Amino acid sequence: MRYVQLRAFHHVALAGSFSQAARDLSLTQPAISDQVRWLEEEYDVPLFVRKRRQLTLTPAGTRLLAATRRLFDAEGEALDVLQEERSLRAGVLRIAADSVDHILDVLTVYRQRFPGIQIRIVGGNSSSIVEDLLAYDVDIGVLGELADERPFEVLSLNVSPVVLFVARSHPLAGHASLSLQALSAWPLVMREEGSRTRLMVEKLAAAEGIALRCAIEAEGREAVRRIVAAGVGVGMVSEAEFDNDPRLVKITLEGQPLTMHEKLICLKDRRNGKAIQAFFATARRLMQE
């Protein structure tokens, strides 16, 4: 019994036709017929009943097909493993993140497991990250909120309240908490429009009839942090993203807490990419530990 004979039998049995099996295997029909005939002659067992143009399996052929299904399923699984390992030895994984703080542990473990994959990280806010994903400019997004989850595979990472922060030299540095009404008296340093944190605070202020003063608008969280550290105004950020910067003091925002739900996302039609799939699997495993 040879592999090529079993393969020929398997494809004929599945297709119900020697000609279709030949097309599936890119071989000639006589070649397929010979392989099946030699298998039947070698073991003196009929595998097919040939009546006119109809081809049906004999009882022995039916049992053999069950065995070859297991054989070729296992072969396909083995090939998937080999191809997966090859694809994870090299390549580039592009990530757009509103903050890398939420995936630092994932990045560490992922790099240890797949050192051949180069990771490129770009910044952005929620709206720009979605645009980058839809344009196929990045593979994975990390963002606070997602208006429409339908096109995406989504993994929730964590939930974190929005907090305020000021420089240690700022007059508010001694306050443990601050109401939204009291905040309106102070100049704010805010991220660009499209930032989910900014949108949430402005929406709550508008609902309460409070006018906030955006003194400086800066692109990116690090720019806001540096400006606030210089003592210019009050910044806001999710608590998970507030680093223990000795220049800054964290202040709780009073009232109903505003919470950021950080998510890891990719396009659904790209979720089976090996590097993307492995990153999501790493994140899930760390969340379960």
Secondary structure, DSSP 8 states (H G I E B T S, - for coil): --HHHHHHHHHHHHHT-HHHHHHHHT--HHHHHHHHHHHHHHHT---EEEETTEEEE-HHHHHHHHHHHHHHHHHHHHHHHHHHHHHTSSEEEEEEES-GGGGHHHHHHHHHH-TTEEEEEEE--HHHHHHHHHTTS-SEEEES--S--TTEEEEEEEEEEEEEEEETTSGGGG-SEE-HHHHTTSEEEEE-TT-HHHHHHHHHHHHTT---EEEEEESSHHHHHHHHHTTS-BEEEEGGG----TTEEEEEE-SS--EEEEEEEEEGGGTT-HHHHHHHHHHHHHHH-
